[in-house]
Amino acid sequence: MQGWFGSIEQRLEALPLSVALEWPGGQAGRSDAQVRLRLNEPRWMGALARGQIGALADAYVQQRLEIEGGMRDVMAVAASLVGDPVAAGERPAWQQWLGRWHSRWRHHKDRDARQIEFHYDVSDDFYALWLDPRRVYSCAYFREPEMTLAQAQEAKLDHICRKLDLQPGQRFLDIGAGWGGLLLWAAERYGVHATGITLSKNQHAYVNRLIEERGLRGRVTMHLMDYRDVPEDQPYDRIASVGMFEHVGRAQLAAYFAKIRRLLRPGGLVMNHGITAAGLYNAQLGGGMGDFIEKYIFPGGELEHVSRVAQALCEGGLELLDAESLRPHYARTLWAWSDGLEQQLDRARELTREQTVRAYRLYLAGCAMSFERGWISLFQLLAARPSGCVEDGPMRGAQSAYPFNRSYMYR
């Protein structure tokens, strides 16, 4: 204990904000500290001294320690304790092989369905507390600095539709359609025949209610289905996958993009929007934060660097056309979600378990901090299934609907 205490005192003095620490029989730090940690068991002193943030987060969820302070201050302290996880060097070959083997083992249809249910079927009303009215659970697009979260989510939906150059009458597939934000926007604003799929029973039921309420039956359909089971006999003109491919698994990425290619008509466009690792070799966030998210939030989630995602996309037979990073947009989105949850903590505890509320408090704020600091990123990748005919497309050699000019996205 004495050795830990000396190390902890040095840690506290080096932090960017004042932190007070209490444990059975002792305390350290200022009485007016911006952040306070109360440890119910002295053994968590060691995790604090070693910067094992994931273990401390786990203890908080299990109510073995308490945290007081604003979430931005708490995360500034956490970031200082962790250091820069992107600076980690390349993993040994045996670790890379083990990671690929583990990815293959953990991603099959039944397991993926259980993992999605674990996350998305917590409670629709719980998510509604802190999401925008359309329940868009992915990175917003703050096209204008003064936009609210709701406005930025609508801007994101439109940004995707414009990138895909949606036209009335086209067949549009949304893989991982969530609560239907993009699916309904594309049908109502762009006149497409929209099909969505999800593995969440709650989302499936919710979107089908919206389809009925809005009189969209026959134009919009929502299926409870794994992406691997989508029929390939009637190819789609456009496909979007938003916030879904993180669940696919690194070992399955090439097969995932190959499936999309088979679902897409020659010359059609696909937009893949998702979280990527910021470093080439850091498979997860440092300090055990990745393990915490795996346990409490996204079991089975895996991140790859965008360069490896692009490689898998090309291995799947698609042509990468455009890449756009929205990393700071996701930081702002997550802080908006975090603030929304913090304002509704009592109601959140009525809707779900205390353990879930605690886990999401740390998850939302921790991810916001991680995107801000460049520890993780997010990319929109626009790709096409080349038609093989140089005469196809708006210019010779395009072989797709893409004009090889971004101006159409911003008209």
C-alpha positions in Angstrom: 0.0 0.0 0.0 2.8 2.4 0.9 4.5 1.9 -2.5 1.2 2.5 -4.3 0.5 5.6 -2.2 3.8 7.2 -3.3 3.1 6.4 -6.9 -0.5 7.7 -6.6 0.7 11.0 -5.1 3.0 11.5 -8.0 0.1 10.7 -10.4 -2.2 13.2 -8.7 0.3 16.0 -8.9 0.9 15.4 -12.6 -2.8 15.5 -13.6 -4.2 18.5 -15.6 -7.0 18.9 -13.0 -7.2 18.7 -9.3 -8.2 15.2 -8.1 -9.1 14.0 -4.6 -8.9 10.4 -3.6 -10.6 8.6 -0.7 -10.3 5.0 0.5 -11.0 3.1 3.7 -8.7 4.7 6.2 -7.2 7.4 4.1 -7.4 10.2 1.6 -5.3 12.3 -0.7 -5.7 15.5 -2.7 -7.4 18.8 -2.2 -10.8 19.2 -0.6 -12.0 21.4 -3.4 -10.8 19.1 -6.2 -12.6 19.1 -9.5 -12.8 15.3 -9.6 -13.2 13.0 -6.6 -12.7 9.2 -6.5 -14.0 7.2 -3.6 -12.6 3.6 -3.5 -14.7 1.2 -1.5 -11.8 -1.3 -1.5 -8.1 -0.4 -1.2 -7.1 -2.9 -3.9 -8.2 -0.4 -6.6 -5.3 1.8 -5.6 -3.0 -0.4 -7.7 -5.1 -0.1 -10.8 -5.1 3.7 -10.4 -1.3 3.8 -9.9 -0.8 1.7 -13.1 -3.3 3.7 -15.2 -5.6 0.8 -15.7 -8.7 2.9 -16.6 -10.7 -0.1 -17.9 -10.4 -1.8 -14.5 -11.5 1.4 -12.7 -14.4 1.8 -15.1 -15.4 -1.8 -14.4 -15.3 -1.1 -10.6 -17.4 2.0 -11.1 -20.1 0.0 -13.0 -20.0 -2.7 -10.2 -20.4 0.1 -7.6 -17.1 -0.6 -6.0 -16.0 2.9 -6.4 -17.7 6.3 -7.0 -16.8 9.2 -9.3 -17.8 12.8 -8.7 -17.3 15.6 -11.2 -18.3 16.7 -14.6 -17.8 14.1 -17.3 -15.4 16.3 -19.3 -13.2 16.8 -16.3 -13.4 13.1 -15.5 -12.3 12.2 -19.0 -9.5 14.8 -19.0 -8.1 12.9 -16.0 -8.6 9.5 -17.6 -6.8 10.6 -20.7 -3.8 11.8 -18.7 -3.6 8.5 -16.9 -3.8 6.4 -20.0 -1.4 8.3 -22.3 -1.5 7.9 -26.0 -2.6 4.4 -27.1 -2.0 5.2 -30.8 1.8 5.3 -30.1 1.9 1.6 -29.4 4.2 -0.3 -31.7 3.4 -3.2 -34.0 2.0 -6.3 -32.2 4.1 -9.5 -32.5 3.1 -11.9 -35.3 1.7 -14.4 -32.9 -0.7 -11.8 -31.4 -1.8 -10.8 -34.9 -2.5 -14.4 -35.8 -4.4 -15.0 -32.5 -6.5 -11.9 -33.1 -7.5 -13.1 -36.6 -8.4 -16.6 -35.2 -10.4 -15.1 -32.4 -12.2 -12.8 -34.9 -13.2 -15.8 -37.0 -14.5 -17.7 -33.9 -16.6 -14.9 -32.5 -18.4 -13.9 -35.6 -21.0 -16.3 -36.9 -24.7 -15.6 -37.3 -26.1 -16.8 -34.0 -23.3 -15.1 -32.0 -23.6 -11.9 -33.9 -27.4 -11.8 -33.3 -26.9 -12.3 -29.6 -24.2 -9.5 -29.5 -26.5 -7.1 -31.3 -29.4 -7.9 -29.0 -27.1 -7.3 -26.0 -26.5 -3.7 -27.1 -29.5 -2.5 -29.0 -32.3 -4.2 -27.1 -31.5 -2.6 -23.8 -34.5 -0.2 -24.0 -35.8 1.9 -26.8 -36.9 4.5 -24.2 -33.5 4.6 -22.7 -31.9 5.4 -26.0 -34.6 8.0 -26.8 -33.5 10.0 -23.7 -30.3 11.1 -25.3 -30.5 10.5 -29.0 -32.2 13.0 -31.4 -35.9 12.6 -32.2 -35.1 10.4 -35.2 -33.0 8.1 -33.0 -30.0 8.3 -35.3 -27.3 6.3 -33.5 -24.3 7.2 -35.5 -22.0 10.2 -36.1 -23.8 13.4 -37.0 -22.6 15.9 -39.6 -22.2 19.5 -38.3 -22.3 21.1 -41.7 -22.8 24.5 -39.9 -21.1 25.2 -36.5 -24.4 26.4 -34.9 -26.3 23.2 -35.7 -28.2 21.4 -33.0 -27.7 17.6 -32.7 -31.1 17.0 -34.4 -30.1 19.3 -37.3 -26.7 17.8 -37.7 -28.2 14.3 -37.8 -30.6 15.3 -40.6 -27.6 16.9 -42.4 -25.8 13.6 -42.1 -28.7 11.7 -43.5 -28.8 14.1 -46.4 -25.1 14.0 -46.9 -25.2 10.2 -47.3 -28.1 10.4 -49.8 -26.3 13.0 -51.8 -23.1 11.0 -51.9 -25.0 8.0 -53.1 -26.8 10.2 -55.7 -30.1 8.7 -54.9 -32.8 9.0 -57.6 -36.5 8.4 -57.5 -37.4 4.7 -58.2 -34.0 3.3 -57.3 -33.8 0.2 -55.1 -31.9 1.2 -51.9 -30.6 -1.2 -49.2 -29.7 0.0 -45.7 -27.6 -2.6 -43.9 -28.0 -2.2 -40.2 -30.8 0.3 -40.5 -31.2 1.0 -36.7 -34.3 2.9 -35.8 -34.9 3.7 -39.5 -33.6 7.3 -39.7 -31.8 6.9 -43.1 -34.3 4.4 -44.4 -37.2 6.7 -44.0 -35.3 9.9 -45.0 -34.2 8.2 -48.3 -37.8 7.1 -49.1 -39.6 10.3 -48.2 -37.0 12.8 -49.5 -35.5 11.0 -52.5 -38.3 8.7 -53.6 -36.4 5.4 -53.5 -37.8 2.0 -52.8 -36.0 1.3 -49.5 -35.2 -2.0 -47.8 -33.6 -2.1 -44.3 -32.2 -5.0 -42.3 -31.3 -5.3 -38.6 -30.6 -8.0 -36.0 -32.4 -6.0 -33.3 -35.9 -7.2 -32.5 -36.7 -3.8 -30.9 -35.5 -1.8 -33.9 -37.3 -4.1 -36.3 -40.6 -3.6 -34.5 -40.2 0.1 -34.1 -39.4 0.8 -37.7 -42.3 -1.3 -38.9 -44.6 0.7 -36.7 -43.2 3.9 -38.4 -43.7 2.5 -41.8 -47.4 1.9 -41.1 -47.9 5.2 -39.4 -46.4 7.1 -42.3 -48.2 5.2 -45.0 -45.0 3.8 -46.5 -46.0 0.2 -46.9 -45.0 -1.0 -50.4 -42.2 1.6 -50.6 -40.3 0.7 -47.4 -39.6 -2.7 -45.9 -37.7 -3.6 -42.8 -36.4 -7.2 -42.2 -35.0 -8.9 -39.1 -32.1 -10.5 -41.0 -28.4 -11.1 -41.1 -26.6 -9.3 -44.0 -25.3 -12.7 -45.1 -28.9 -13.9 -45.7 -30.0 -11.0 -48.0 -31.2 -12.5 -51.3 -29.0 -11.7 -54.3 -31.4 -12.3 -57.1 -32.5 -8.6 -57.4 -29.5 -6.4 -57.1 -29.8 -2.9 -55.6 -28.9 0.4 -57.2 -27.5 1.9 -54.0 -26.4 0.4 -50.7 -25.6 2.1 -47.4 -24.1 0.6 -44.3 -23.9 3.0 -41.3 -22.4 2.2 -38.0 -22.6 -1.6 -38.7 -19.4 -2.9 -40.1 -17.7 -2.5 -36.7 -19.7 -5.6 -35.7 -18.5 -7.7 -38.8 -15.1 -8.6 -37.5 -11.7 -8.1 -39.1 -11.5 -11.7 -40.3 -14.9 -11.3 -42.2 -14.4 -7.9 -43.8 -13.4 -9.0 -47.2 -16.3 -11.5 -47.3 -18.6 -8.7 -46.1 -17.6 -6.4 -48.9 -17.8 -9.3 -51.4 -21.4 -9.8 -50.3 -22.2 -6.2 -50.8 -20.7 -6.4 -54.3 -23.0 -9.3 -55.1 -26.0 -7.3 -53.8 -25.1 -4.3 -55.9 -25.9 -4.0 -59.6 -22.9 -3.3 -61.9 -22.2 0.5 -61.8 -24.1 0.9 -58.5 -22.7 2.8 -55.5 -22.2 1.8 -51.8 -21.4 4.0 -48.9 -19.8 2.4 -45.8 -19.8 4.7 -42.7 -18.1 3.4 -39.6 -15.5 3.7 -36.8 -11.9 2.9 -37.5 -8.8 2.5 -35.5 -6.6 5.6 -35.5 -3.3 3.7 -35.4 -2.1 0.9 -37.6 -1.3 -1.4 -34.8 -3.5 -0.5 -31.8 -6.3 -3.1 -31.9 -8.2 -1.4 -29.2 -8.1 1.7 -26.9 -5.4 1.7 -24.2 -5.6 1.3 -20.5 -8.1 -1.5 -20.8 -10.8 0.8 -22.2 -11.4 -1.5 -25.2 -12.0 -4.5 -22.8 -14.5 -2.4 -20.9 -16.4 -1.5 -24.0 -16.3 -5.2 -25.1 -17.7 -6.3 -21.8 -20.5 -3.8 -21.2 -21.3 -2.1 -24.5 -20.3 -3.7 -27.8 -19.4 -7.4 -27.4 -17.8 -8.6 -30.6 -16.9 -5.1 -31.8 -13.6 -4.8 -33.7 -11.8 -1.8 -35.2 -9.4 -1.7 -38.1 -7.4 1.1 -39.5 -9.0 2.7 -42.6 -6.2 1.5 -44.8 -7.0 -2.1 -43.9 -10.7 -1.5 -44.4 -9.9 -0.1 -47.9 -7.8 -3.2 -48.6 -10.7 -5.5 -47.6 -13.1 -3.4 -49.7 -10.9 -3.9 -52.8 -10.4 -7.6 -52.0 -14.2 -7.8 -52.0 -14.3 -6.6 -55.6 -15.3 -2.9 -55.1 -13.6 0.2 -56.3 -12.9 2.8 -53.7 -14.0 6.3 -55.0 -14.0 8.7 -52.1 -12.9 8.8 -48.4 -14.0 11.4 -45.9 -13.0 11.5 -42.2 -15.7 12.8 -39.8 -13.6 12.2 -36.6 -14.3 15.5 -34.8 -17.9 15.4 -35.8 -18.2 12.2 -33.8 -16.6 13.8 -30.8 -19.2 16.5 -30.8 -22.0 14.0 -31.4 -20.9 11.9 -28.5 -20.6 14.9 -26.1 -24.1 15.8 -27.1 -25.3 12.3 -26.3 -23.3 12.3 -23.0 -24.8 15.7 -22.0 -28.3 14.4 -22.9 -27.8 11.3 -20.6 -26.3 13.4 -17.8 -29.4 15.6 -17.8 -31.7 12.5 -17.5 -29.9 10.2 -15.1 -32.9 9.7 -12.7 -35.2 8.8 -15.6 -32.5 6.6 -17.1 -32.3 4.6 -13.8 -36.1 4.1 -14.0 -35.8 2.7 -17.5 -32.9 0.3 -17.1 -30.5 -1.0 -14.5 -28.1 1.2 -12.5 -25.2 -0.9 -14.0 -26.3 0.0 -17.5 -26.6 3.7 -16.7 -23.1 3.7 -15.2 -21.6 1.9 -18.1 -23.1 4.3 -20.7 -22.0 7.3 -18.8 -18.4 6.2 -19.1 -18.8 4.9 -22.6 -20.3 8.0 -24.2 -17.9 10.4 -22.5 -14.9 8.2 -22.9 -15.5 7.8 -26.7 -16.1 11.5 -27.1 -12.7 12.1 -25.5 -11.1 9.4 -27.6 -12.4 10.9 -30.9 -11.3 14.4 -29.8 -7.7 13.2 -29.1 -7.5 11.1 -32.3 -7.3 7.8 -30.6 -10.1 6.4 -32.8 -11.5 7.8 -36.1 -14.5 7.5 -38.4 -14.6 7.3 -42.2 -17.3 7.4 -44.9 -16.0 5.3 -47.8 -17.9 5.6 -51.1 -17.3 2.7 -53.5 -18.8 1.2 -56.7 -19.2 -2.1 -58.3 -17.4 -1.5 -61.7 -19.6 -2.4 -64.6 -16.6 -3.5 -66.8 -17.8 -1.3 -69.7 -15.8 1.9 -70.3 -18.8 3.5 -71.9 -20.9 3.3 -68.7 -21.3 6.3 -66.5 -21.3 10.1 -66.7 -17.8 10.2 -68.3 -15.9 7.7 -70.4 -14.2 5.1 -68.2 -16.3 5.8 -65.1 -17.8 2.3 -65.2 -20.3 3.4 -62.5 -22.7 6.2 -61.6 -19.9 8.1 -59.9 -19.1 11.3 -61.9 -15.5 11.5 -60.5 -16.3 15.0 -59.4 -17.5 15.9 -55.9 -19.6 18.9 -56.9 -22.8 16.8 -57.2 -22.7 16.1 -53.5 -23.1 19.7 -52.6 -25.6 21.0 -55.0 
